[in-house]
Amino acid sequence: MEIKLDIPNKQVAEHVLWLLQHFEKDGVVIEQKNNTPEKGPPLSDAYITKNWKKLLMSSKSDSTYPESEQYKVDKGQYLAEKYK
């Protein structure tokens, strides 16, 4: 089983991690990922136009999204708007 948590409050996140670490001896694996994107300088329209393929190929996507319930909801809303 895999559980993903998005905890915006740093103090609450530390408490949750502390609690989960007690289950590591039972085989629970804890992976911490920082979801905040790195902020660089804003990209100009000229740069995007010139390098759009490189930007697209270097972007990451959530491979579990197409199988998720949220995808079904989003697709239903899109099709409902499209075929009004």
HELIX and SHEET records of a PDB file:
HELIX    1   1 LYS A   10  GLN A   21  1                                  12    
HELIX    2   2 GLU A   24  ASP A   26  5                                   3    
HELIX    3   3 ASP A   45  SER A   58  1                                  14    
HELIX    4   4 TYR A   65  GLU A   67  5                                   3    
HELIX    5   5 GLU A   69  LYS A   82  1                                  14    
END                                                                             
